[in-house]
Amino acid sequence: MSATRPRETDLYAPVKAFLEGQGYEVKAEVEGVDIMALRDGDPDPVIVELKTGFTLALLHQGIDRQRLSDWVYLAVPGTTGRKALARQVGLCRRLGLGLLTVRLKDGHVTPQCDPGPFTPRKVKPRQTRLLREFARREGDPNTGGSTRTRLVTAYRQDAIRVAAHLAEHGPSRGAEIAKATGVTRATIMLRDDHYGWFERVTRGVYALTPRGAAEHTTA
């Protein structure tokens, strides 16, 4: 086994031993397949593709092997952080691939997921927020693919309307602003002051801060 950078061949013996421990006969490099395993009574072979890292090329290889069997695994060294591993497992599940991680120091193999059909589970609260933001946002103020730039959200658009009212009419109550602008949550926005644009001048009455006066017209 390599003392420095691992090789794909370093993964072979641990994965072979793992499969043999489950009653499979294992052979390497059969018609271009890294590992092929057969067990009496199973209609499909188990196919394992080995790589020293979780790459797009490995995923492509795994998808191609699905034309040969329903039981296709990818095997990589088990050196990935917890979050990265969770993403890899999620991606493999979506593609119907299995994932094995190999601890090279002692050859321990961990099955992270098995091949199988996958149906994404919709996260209803996130979907609701997505649809609500779409419905409330006025126009299309952002450019798709933008990074490192402030995005204009429905909340920010409402804050601009509230600030514009204060700039024109001076200190006002939230209920007055809500009625005049249609921003139903005006009172909450004034109180929370997410952007530092508003300040309370007396109970229930708010005015525009110098920052709000400067920023709301260029937001």
C-alpha positions in Angstrom: 0.0 0.0 0.0 1.3 3.4 -0.9 2.7 5.4 2.1 1.9 8.7 0.5 -0.8 9.1 -2.1 -3.2 6.2 -2.3 -3.7 4.3 -5.6 -6.9 2.7 -6.8 -5.2 -0.7 -6.4 -4.9 0.0 -2.7 -8.7 -0.2 -2.5 -9.0 -3.6 -4.2 -8.0 -6.0 -1.5 -10.2 -4.4 1.3 -13.3 -4.3 -1.0 -12.7 -7.8 -2.3 -12.4 -9.1 1.3 -15.6 -7.2 2.2 -17.6 -8.8 -0.6 -16.1 -12.3 0.0 -17.2 -12.0 3.6 -20.8 -11.8 2.3 -20.5 -14.9 0.2 -19.5 -13.4 -3.2 -17.0 -14.7 -5.6 -14.9 -11.7 -6.7 -12.8 -11.0 -9.7 -11.0 -7.9 -10.9 -10.9 -6.1 -14.3 -13.6 -8.1 -16.1 -14.4 -6.4 -19.4 -13.2 -3.1 -18.0 -15.1 -3.4 -14.7 -12.8 -2.8 -11.7 -14.5 -5.3 -9.5 -17.2 -7.9 -10.3 -18.8 -10.1 -7.7 -21.3 -13.0 -8.1 -23.2 -15.0 -5.5 -25.3 -18.1 -6.1 -29.0 -17.2 -6.5 -28.4 -13.5 -7.3 -29.6 -12.6 -10.8 -27.3 -9.5 -11.2 -23.6 -9.1 -10.4 -22.3 -6.6 -8.0 -20.1 -4.1 -9.8 -17.7 -1.8 -7.9 -15.7 1.1 -9.5 -12.6 2.2 -7.5 -11.3 5.8 -7.4 -8.9 7.6 -5.0 -11.4 10.5 -4.9 -15.1 11.2 -5.4 -15.0 12.8 -8.9 -17.4 13.5 -11.8 -15.5 10.9 -13.8 -16.3 8.3 -11.1 -20.0 9.2 -11.2 -20.0 8.9 -15.0 -18.4 5.5 -14.7 -21.0 4.4 -12.2 -23.9 5.5 -14.4 -22.4 3.7 -17.4 -22.1 0.5 -15.3 -25.9 0.7 -14.5 -26.4 -0.6 -18.0 -24.8 -3.9 -16.8 -26.4 -4.3 -13.4 -28.7 -2.8 -10.8 -26.0 -3.3 -8.1 -23.3 -0.7 -8.9 -21.1 0.7 -6.1 -18.5 3.4 -6.1 -15.6 2.9 -3.7 -13.3 5.7 -2.4 -11.0 6.2 0.5 -12.8 7.2 3.7 -11.0 10.5 4.3 -13.9 12.9 3.6 -15.3 15.3 6.2 -18.8 14.6 7.5 -20.6 17.3 5.5 -18.9 16.3 2.3 -19.6 12.7 2.8 -23.3 13.5 3.4 -23.4 15.3 0.1 -21.7 12.4 -1.7 -24.2 9.9 -0.2 -27.1 12.1 -1.2 -25.8 12.4 -4.8 -25.3 8.6 -5.0 -28.8 8.0 -3.8 -30.2 10.3 -6.3 -28.3 8.5 -9.1 -29.2 5.0 -7.8 -25.6 4.2 -7.0 -24.1 2.6 -3.9 -21.2 4.1 -2.0 -18.4 2.3 -0.1 -15.7 4.1 1.9 -12.4 2.3 2.6 -10.3 3.1 5.7 -6.9 2.5 4.2 -4.9 2.2 7.4 -6.7 -1.1 8.3 -8.8 -1.9 5.2 -12.2 -1.4 7.0 -15.0 -1.0 4.5 -18.1 1.0 5.4 -21.2 0.8 3.1 -22.6 4.3 3.1 -25.6 3.6 0.9 -26.9 0.8 -1.3 -28.1 1.1 -4.9 -31.8 1.6 -5.4 -34.6 3.9 -6.8 -34.8 7.3 -5.3 -37.7 9.7 -5.0 -36.8 13.2 -3.7 -38.8 14.1 -0.6 -40.1 17.7 -0.9 -39.5 19.9 2.1 -42.9 21.5 2.4 -41.8 24.6 4.5 -39.0 25.4 2.1 -41.3 25.0 -0.9 -43.8 27.3 0.8 -41.2 30.0 1.4 -40.0 29.7 -2.2 -43.5 30.2 -3.6 -44.3 33.0 -1.2 -41.1 34.9 -2.1 -41.8 34.5 -5.8 -45.4 35.8 -5.4 -44.4 38.8 -3.3 -41.4 39.9 -5.2 -42.2 42.7 -7.6 -40.7 42.3 -11.1 -37.4 40.6 -11.7 -34.8 42.9 -10.1 -31.9 40.4 -9.9 -29.7 38.7 -12.5 -29.5 34.9 -12.4 -26.1 33.5 -11.4 -25.1 36.6 -9.5 -22.6 36.1 -6.6 -21.1 38.6 -4.2 -23.8 41.1 -4.7 -26.8 42.1 -2.7 -29.9 40.5 -3.9 -33.2 42.4 -4.0 -35.8 40.3 -2.0 -39.5 40.9 -1.5 -38.5 42.0 2.1 -36.1 44.5 0.8 -38.6 45.8 -1.7 -41.1 46.3 1.2 -38.4 48.0 3.3 -37.8 50.4 0.4 -41.5 51.3 0.2 -41.6 51.9 4.0 -38.5 54.1 3.8 -39.8 56.0 0.8 -43.0 56.8 2.7 -41.0 58.1 5.7 -38.8 60.2 3.4 -41.9 61.8 2.0 -44.1 62.1 5.0 -41.7 62.2 7.9 -42.2 60.3 11.2 -45.2 57.9 11.0 -46.9 55.1 12.6 -46.7 51.6 11.2 -50.4 51.3 10.7 -50.4 54.5 8.6 -47.5 53.3 6.5 -49.2 49.9 6.0 -52.4 51.5 4.8 -50.6 53.9 2.5 -48.1 51.5 1.0 -49.8 48.1 1.1 -46.9 46.7 3.2 -48.9 44.8 5.8 -45.9 44.0 7.9 -44.7 47.6 8.1 -45.0 47.8 11.9 -42.9 44.7 12.4 -40.3 45.8 9.9 -40.0 49.2 11.6 -39.5 47.5 15.0 -37.0 44.9 13.7 -35.0 47.5 11.7 -33.1 44.8 9.7 -31.2 47.3 7.6 -30.6 50.1 10.2 -32.9 52.4 8.2 -35.5 53.1 10.9 -35.5 54.6 14.4 -38.3 55.1 17.0 -38.9 58.7 17.9 -41.8 58.0 20.3 -44.0 55.1 21.1 -45.3 53.6 17.9 -43.8 56.3 15.7 -40.8 55.8 13.5 -38.5 58.0 11.4 -35.9 57.4 8.8 -32.2 57.2 9.9 -29.5 59.0 7.9 -28.4 55.6 6.7 -31.9 54.8 5.5 -32.2 58.1 3.8 -28.9 57.5 1.9 -29.5 53.8 1.1 -33.1 53.3 0.3 -33.0 55.2 -3.0 -30.0 53.1 -4.3 -31.1 49.7 -2.9 
